[in-house]
């Protein structure tokens, strides 16, 4: 147990900032000492030499204490208290980095959890930036020699701005990862252009004619990759997307896709 005296507001605050109890109390003692040797500190704080060296080492690692030579003696002194502020700034920066890292995998973590507990997970995204985020999320999941299938009504607005950049990046990453795709596209001039570029895009597109169905619906896409389904709607000023993590629903849509794919062969 530590024999360091006092239990002041300063010490308690330092503990709340992340210092250990011994580190906080020793730091407070050394604040009023311009420089001190090991014998002096041992007498002041009551720690054994072994523990004192350990605590000083921790403070030095955080740049709260520094050493220098005074003749043949080694003396210890605290650095200016402003170091505590920069230490907090570093911790905030590290926390932000950790949040970003966690954010990159949180969707996967939730998906794995919900699958294990038979809970389909749904997440919504709004606006062109939201849809761009969805394409970026899929691209991060790519594994070589896998396949995406999709139902598509091509929208020209899909190829503009940040969304267009995200779609382009998505295609490049898919090709680089050797992820092939099969597409059922509603027949249109844009879909014909899409099909004409199949060879260079690791893609096979088959066109669905709706002239006899008298259907009019917005541009968009349903993508199925593994057990994830991604729904994207693009219609003039209406942009939104949502994702569903459900192995059962994914398998059902894959079956519908395969049936239609065979009919168009």
C-alpha positions as CSV (number, residue, x, y, z in Angstrom):
1,X,0.0,0.0,0.0
2,X,1.1,3.6,-0.7
3,X,2.3,5.7,2.2
4,X,2.0,8.9,0.1
5,X,0.2,11.5,2.3
6,X,-2.8,13.7,1.4
7,X,-5.9,13.2,-0.5
8,X,-6.5,16.6,-2.2
9,X,-8.7,17.9,-4.9
10,X,-5.8,18.1,-7.2
11,X,-4.9,14.4,-6.6
12,X,-8.5,13.3,-7.1
13,X,-8.7,15.3,-10.3
14,X,-5.6,13.8,-11.7
15,X,-6.9,10.3,-10.9
16,X,-10.1,11.2,-12.9
17,X,-7.9,12.2,-15.8
18,X,-6.4,8.7,-15.9
19,X,-3.4,8.7,-13.6
20,X,-3.0,6.0,-11.1
21,X,-3.4,6.8,-7.4
22,X,0.4,6.7,-6.7
23,X,1.2,8.6,-9.9
24,X,-1.3,11.4,-9.1
25,X,-0.1,11.8,-5.5
26,X,3.6,11.8,-6.4
27,X,3.0,14.3,-9.2
28,X,1.2,16.6,-6.7
29,X,4.1,16.4,-4.3
30,X,6.7,17.1,-7.0
31,X,4.8,20.2,-8.2
32,X,6.2,22.1,-5.3
33,X,9.7,20.7,-5.7
34,X,11.9,22.3,-8.4
35,X,14.0,19.2,-8.5
36,X,14.4,16.1,-6.3
37,X,16.5,13.1,-5.9
38,X,15.4,9.6,-5.2
39,X,16.4,9.8,-1.5
40,X,14.4,13.0,-1.1
41,X,11.4,11.6,-2.9
42,X,11.5,8.4,-0.8
43,X,11.5,10.4,2.3
44,X,8.6,12.7,1.1
45,X,6.3,10.1,-0.3
46,X,7.1,7.0,1.8
47,X,7.2,4.6,-1.2
48,X,9.9,2.0,-1.4
49,X,12.7,2.7,-3.9
50,X,11.5,0.0,-6.2
51,X,7.9,1.3,-6.2
52,X,9.2,4.9,-6.5
53,X,11.2,4.0,-9.7
54,X,8.1,2.3,-11.1
55,X,5.8,5.3,-10.5
56,X,8.4,7.7,-11.8
57,X,8.8,5.6,-14.9
58,X,5.0,5.8,-15.5
59,X,5.1,9.6,-15.1
60,X,8.1,9.9,-17.5
61,X,6.3,7.8,-20.1
62,X,3.5,10.3,-20.1
63,X,6.0,13.2,-20.2
64,X,4.8,14.5,-16.9
65,X,8.2,14.1,-15.2
66,X,11.7,14.5,-16.7
67,X,15.2,13.7,-15.5
68,X,18.4,15.6,-15.7
69,X,21.9,15.4,-14.3
70,X,23.1,17.7,-11.5
71,X,26.7,16.7,-11.3
72,X,26.8,13.0,-10.5
73,X,23.3,13.0,-9.2
74,X,20.1,12.3,-11.2
75,X,17.3,14.7,-10.3
76,X,13.6,14.5,-11.2
77,X,11.2,17.3,-11.9
78,X,7.7,17.7,-13.2
79,X,7.1,19.2,-16.6
80,X,4.9,22.3,-16.9
81,X,1.2,21.6,-16.0
82,X,0.3,22.5,-19.6
83,X,1.5,19.0,-20.5
84,X,-1.8,17.8,-18.9
85,X,-3.8,19.7,-21.4
86,X,-1.8,18.3,-24.4
87,X,-2.2,14.8,-22.8
88,X,-6.0,15.3,-22.8
89,X,-5.9,16.4,-26.4
90,X,-4.0,13.3,-27.4
91,X,-6.5,11.2,-25.5
92,X,-9.4,12.9,-27.3
93,X,-7.7,12.3,-30.7
94,X,-7.1,8.6,-29.8
95,X,-10.8,8.3,-28.7
96,X,-11.9,9.8,-32.0
97,X,-9.7,7.3,-33.9
98,X,-11.1,4.4,-31.9
99,X,-14.7,5.5,-32.6
100,X,-13.9,5.6,-36.3
101,X,-12.4,2.1,-36.2
102,X,-15.4,0.9,-34.3
103,X,-17.8,2.6,-36.7
104,X,-16.1,0.7,-39.6
105,X,-17.1,-2.7,-38.1
106,X,-20.2,-1.9,-36.1
107,X,-22.6,-2.8,-38.9
108,X,-20.8,-6.2,-39.2
109,X,-20.9,-6.7,-35.5
110,X,-24.6,-5.9,-35.3
111,X,-25.3,-8.2,-38.3
112,X,-23.4,-11.1,-36.7
113,X,-25.2,-10.6,-33.4
114,X,-28.7,-10.4,-35.0
115,X,-28.0,-13.4,-37.2
116,X,-27.0,-15.4,-34.1
117,X,-30.2,-14.3,-32.3
118,X,-32.4,-14.6,-35.4
119,X,-33.0,-10.9,-35.5
120,X,-32.9,-9.3,-39.0
121,X,-31.1,-6.0,-38.8
122,X,-32.4,-2.9,-40.8
123,X,-30.6,0.4,-41.2
124,X,-31.7,3.4,-43.2
125,X,-29.7,6.0,-45.2
126,X,-31.0,9.3,-46.5
127,X,-29.9,11.5,-49.4
128,X,-27.3,11.0,-52.1
129,X,-24.5,10.9,-49.5
130,X,-26.4,8.2,-47.6
131,X,-26.6,6.1,-50.8
132,X,-23.0,6.8,-51.5
133,X,-22.3,5.4,-47.9
134,X,-24.2,2.2,-48.8
135,X,-22.0,1.6,-51.9
136,X,-18.9,2.3,-49.8
137,X,-20.1,-0.2,-47.1
138,X,-20.6,-2.9,-49.7
139,X,-17.1,-2.3,-51.2
140,X,-15.5,-2.8,-47.8
141,X,-17.0,-6.3,-47.6
142,X,-15.6,-7.6,-50.9
143,X,-13.9,-10.9,-50.9
144,X,-12.2,-12.4,-54.0
145,X,-14.1,-14.8,-56.2
146,X,-17.5,-14.0,-54.9
147,X,-20.6,-12.7,-56.6
148,X,-23.2,-9.8,-56.3
149,X,-26.6,-10.2,-57.9
150,X,-28.8,-7.2,-58.4
151,X,-32.1,-6.0,-59.8
152,X,-31.6,-2.6,-61.4
153,X,-33.4,0.3,-63.0
154,X,-30.6,2.5,-64.1
155,X,-31.0,6.2,-63.2
156,X,-28.7,8.7,-64.9
157,X,-28.6,10.8,-61.7
158,X,-26.8,7.8,-60.1
159,X,-23.7,8.8,-62.0
160,X,-23.4,12.4,-60.9
161,X,-21.7,14.2,-57.9
162,X,-20.6,12.3,-54.8
163,X,-23.0,9.5,-55.6
164,X,-21.4,9.0,-59.0
165,X,-18.0,9.0,-57.5
166,X,-19.1,6.4,-54.9
167,X,-20.6,4.2,-57.7
168,X,-17.4,4.5,-59.8
169,X,-15.3,3.6,-56.8
170,X,-17.6,0.7,-56.0
171,X,-17.1,-0.8,-59.5
172,X,-13.3,-0.3,-59.5
173,X,-13.0,-2.0,-56.1
174,X,-15.3,-4.8,-57.2
175,X,-13.2,-5.5,-60.3
176,X,-10.0,-5.3,-58.3
177,X,-11.4,-7.8,-55.8
178,X,-12.5,-10.1,-58.6
179,X,-16.1,-9.9,-57.5
180,X,-18.3,-10.7,-60.4
181,X,-21.9,-9.5,-60.7
182,X,-25.0,-10.6,-62.5
183,X,-27.6,-7.9,-63.2
184,X,-31.3,-8.0,-64.1
185,X,-31.9,-4.6,-65.5
186,X,-35.1,-2.9,-66.7
187,X,-34.7,-2.3,-70.4
188,X,-33.9,1.3,-71.2
189,X,-31.3,3.3,-73.1
190,X,-29.2,3.6,-70.0
191,X,-29.5,-0.2,-69.3
192,X,-28.4,-1.0,-72.9
193,X,-25.3,1.2,-72.3
194,X,-24.7,-0.7,-69.0
195,X,-24.9,-4.1,-70.8
196,X,-22.6,-2.9,-73.6
197,X,-19.9,-2.3,-71.0
198,X,-20.3,-5.7,-69.3
199,X,-17.1,-7.2,-70.7
200,X,-14.8,-4.6,-69.0
201,X,-16.7,-4.7,-65.7
202,X,-16.8,-8.4,-64.7
203,X,-20.5,-8.2,-65.2
204,X,-23.3,-10.0,-67.1
205,X,-26.5,-8.1,-67.7
206,X,-29.8,-9.4,-68.9
207,X,-32.6,-7.0,-69.8
208,X,-36.2,-7.2,-68.6
209,X,-38.8,-5.7,-70.9
210,X,-41.7,-4.0,-69.1
211,X,-43.5,-2.6,-72.1
212,X,-46.5,-4.9,-71.6
213,X,-46.6,-4.4,-67.8
214,X,-47.3,-0.7,-67.9
215,X,-45.2,-0.1,-64.9
216,X,-43.6,3.2,-64.0
217,X,-41.3,3.2,-61.0
218,X,-38.2,5.1,-59.9
219,X,-34.6,4.3,-60.6
220,X,-32.9,2.2,-58.1
221,X,-31.3,-1.1,-57.3
222,X,-31.6,-4.2,-55.1
223,X,-28.3,-5.8,-54.4
224,X,-27.8,-9.1,-52.7
225,X,-24.3,-10.0,-51.4
226,X,-24.0,-12.9,-49.0
227,X,-26.8,-12.5,-46.4
228,X,-27.1,-8.8,-46.9
229,X,-29.7,-7.0,-49.0
230,X,-29.3,-3.4,-50.1
231,X,-32.3,-1.4,-51.3
232,X,-31.5,1.9,-53.2
233,X,-34.1,4.3,-54.6
234,X,-33.1,7.3,-56.9
235,X,-36.0,9.3,-58.2
236,X,-35.5,13.0,-59.1
237,X,-35.1,14.5,-55.6
238,X,-35.9,11.4,-53.7
239,X,-32.8,9.5,-52.5
240,X,-32.8,6.9,-49.8
241,X,-31.6,3.4,-49.1
242,X,-31.9,0.8,-46.5
243,X,-30.1,-2.4,-45.7
244,X,-31.4,-5.7,-44.4
245,X,-29.3,-8.4,-42.8
246,X,-31.4,-11.6,-43.2
247,X,-30.1,-14.9,-44.6
248,X,-33.6,-16.2,-45.2
249,X,-34.8,-13.1,-47.1
250,X,-31.5,-13.0,-49.0
251,X,-32.0,-16.7,-50.1
252,X,-35.5,-15.9,-51.2
253,X,-34.5,-13.0,-53.4
254,X,-31.7,-15.1,-54.8
255,X,-34.2,-17.7,-55.8
256,X,-36.4,-15.1,-57.5
257,X,-33.4,-13.8,-59.3
258,X,-32.3,-17.2,-60.5
259,X,-35.8,-18.0,-61.8
260,X,-35.9,-14.8,-63.8
261,X,-32.3,-15.2,-64.9
262,X,-33.1,-18.6,-66.4
263,X,-36.2,-17.3,-68.2
264,X,-34.0,-14.7,-70.0
265,X,-31.3,-17.1,-71.0
